[in-house]
Amino acid sequence: MKKGQFKGFILGVVVTILVIALAATVFADPYKKEATCYYDGITVTLDDVVLELKDVNGNTVDPFTISGTTYLPVRALAGALGLDVDWDNDTKTVILTSPDYVPPVDDDYLLDDIDIDEMVEILDIDIDAILAILPPEVIEQIPEDPTFEELVAIAETLDPELIDQIIAIIFPDGIPEDLLEE
């Protein structure tokens, strides 16, 4: 090997080593940090009651501090506050929800996506009672597997008194207040 070729070979080896070293740095876990945790016997209270913070398996978990910031176990604290806790591993997200939380309806939500059979089951609707009060010409308009939108279009043609009767069948105890708010 000639002297010029040898220098080129060495340069190639050095560049290759640098590329590998840089690639290893790039692909390393960028969020891995070392820290000193201080377990100083931190107590957490809620309304003057000391909370016993436990993990999902019932093991005690202790709060700690790092560089002056106190860290609390989310699941244990949320449980003490009566919140539901879930984990989305794909997005690395802790999801906290209150038991009475109702998610908002997405603007892109389509009425055609409503499953009529599921709605009937959830609301425990007496379909036979509704069909018994509908005039035959209305029943003939109902398709075999109607969408919610199609049923709404048919309902808009009905007499208001008939609609009130249908509502009374669906909600025998009156329409729930949360449905009337909107």
URWO-V281070 format. One line per field, one symbol per residue. ss: DSSP state (H for helix, E for strand, C for the rest). phi: phi as a letter, one per 30 degrees, with the letter a starting at -180 (. if undefined). burial: b if it has 16 or more other ideal C-beta (glycine too) atoms within 10 Angstrom, else e. A space follows every 10 residues. Layout:
ss = ???
phi = ???
burial = ???
This chain:
ss = CCHHHHHHHH HHHHHHHHHH HHHHHHHCCC CCCCCCCECC CCCCEECCEE CCCECCCCCE CCCEEECCEE ECCHHHHHHH CCEEEEEECC CCEEEEEECC CCCCCCCCCC HHHCCHHHHH HHHCCCHHHH HHHCCHHHHH HCCCCCCHHH HHHHHCCCCH HHHHHHHHHH CCCCCCHHHH CC
phi = .deddddddd dddddddddd dddddddddd cdbcbccccc idccbbhicd dcdbddcidd bcdbbbhicd ccdeeddddd dicdbbbcdd chbdccbdec dcddddeddc dddddedddd dddhdddddd ddcddedded dddebddddd ddddddcdde dddddddddd bdcjdeeddd dd
burial = eeeeeeeeee eeeeeeeeee eeeeeeeeee eeeeeeeeee eeebeeeeee bebeeeeeee bbbbeeeeee ebbebbbbbb eebeeeeeee eeeeeeeeee eeeeeeeeee eeeeeeeeee eeeebeeeeb eeebeeebee eeeeeebeeb beeeeeeeee eeeebbeeeb eeeeeeeeee ee
